[in-house]
Amino acid sequence: MMAQNSSPRIERIAYQIWWLIQDSAGECTLQDMAQFTGASMRTCTQICRYRGWAGAYRKMVQAPAADSGPRMIEALDGELSALFGEAA
C-alpha cells in the first residue's frame, strides 16, 4: 500500500506518467516522461519504481532510420568504390 504522505506535485506527475504509458501502449521512454511532465528523469524513474511501473515502458530510445540513412549510404558508397573502383 502506498504511503499517504505523497505531495500533490508527485501525484500529478505520477498521473501524467501513467497516462503517457497507457496512451502510448508503453512506447515511451524516461526522456519522453520527463518532457511530458516537466519533471526530471530521476523523479520519473523514482515514481515508476515506487508505483511498480518499471517494466511498463521502453528503456532506450530507438534511433530513427532517417538519421542514420545518409551516413549508412555514404559508408556503403565508400566500401563499394574501394571494392570495384570508381565505376560503382
C-alpha positions as CSV (number, residue, x, y, z in Angstrom):
1,M,0.0,0.0,0.0
2,M,1.3,3.5,-0.8
3,A,2.1,6.0,1.8
4,Q,-0.3,8.8,2.3
5,N,2.4,11.5,2.6
6,S,2.8,11.9,-1.2
7,S,2.7,15.6,-2.3
8,P,0.1,16.8,-4.8
9,R,3.0,17.5,-7.2
10,I,4.2,13.9,-7.1
11,E,0.6,12.7,-7.6
12,R,0.2,14.9,-10.6
13,I,3.5,13.7,-12.1
14,A,2.5,10.1,-11.4
15,Y,-0.8,10.5,-13.1
16,Q,0.8,12.1,-16.1
17,I,3.3,9.2,-16.3
18,W,0.5,6.7,-16.0
19,W,-1.5,8.4,-18.7
20,L,1.5,8.6,-21.1
21,I,2.3,4.9,-20.6
22,Q,-1.3,4.0,-21.3
23,D,-1.7,6.3,-24.2
24,S,1.5,5.2,-25.9
25,A,1.0,1.5,-25.0
26,G,4.3,1.5,-23.3
27,E,6.2,3.0,-26.3
28,C,7.6,5.9,-24.3
29,T,10.9,6.4,-22.5
30,L,12.0,8.2,-19.4
31,Q,13.1,11.1,-21.5
32,D,9.5,11.3,-23.0
33,M,8.1,11.2,-19.5
34,A,10.4,14.0,-18.3
35,Q,9.5,16.2,-21.3
36,F,5.8,15.5,-20.9
37,T,5.6,16.1,-17.1
38,G,8.3,18.8,-16.8
39,A,10.0,16.7,-14.0
40,S,13.5,15.3,-14.1
41,M,14.3,11.9,-15.4
42,R,15.4,10.9,-11.9
43,T,12.0,11.9,-10.5
44,C,10.2,9.9,-13.2
45,T,12.4,6.9,-12.5
46,Q,11.7,7.0,-8.8
47,I,7.9,7.4,-9.3
48,C,7.9,4.4,-11.8
49,R,9.9,2.2,-9.4
50,Y,7.7,3.1,-6.5
51,R,4.5,2.5,-8.4
52,G,5.7,-0.7,-9.9
53,W,5.7,0.6,-13.5
54,A,9.4,0.0,-14.1
55,G,8.7,-2.6,-16.8
56,A,5.8,-0.7,-18.4
57,Y,7.8,1.5,-20.8
58,R,10.8,1.3,-23.2
59,K,14.1,1.7,-21.6
60,M,16.0,3.1,-24.6
61,V,15.3,5.4,-27.4
62,Q,15.4,3.9,-30.9
63,A,17.4,5.9,-33.4
64,P,15.2,7.0,-36.3
65,A,16.2,5.4,-39.6
66,A,16.3,8.8,-41.3
67,D,19.1,9.9,-39.0
68,S,21.4,7.0,-39.9
69,G,20.3,6.6,-43.5
70,P,22.6,9.2,-45.2
71,R,25.6,8.1,-43.1
72,M,25.0,4.4,-44.0
73,I,24.7,5.3,-47.7
74,E,28.0,7.2,-47.6
75,A,29.8,4.4,-45.9
76,L,28.3,1.8,-48.3
77,D,29.3,4.0,-51.3
78,G,32.9,4.2,-49.9
79,E,33.1,0.5,-49.5
80,L,31.7,-0.2,-53.0
81,S,34.1,2.3,-54.5
82,A,37.0,0.6,-52.7
83,L,36.0,-2.8,-54.0
84,F,35.0,-2.0,-57.5
85,G,36.7,1.3,-58.3
86,E,35.0,4.5,-59.3
87,A,32.8,2.6,-61.8
88,A,30.5,1.5,-59.0
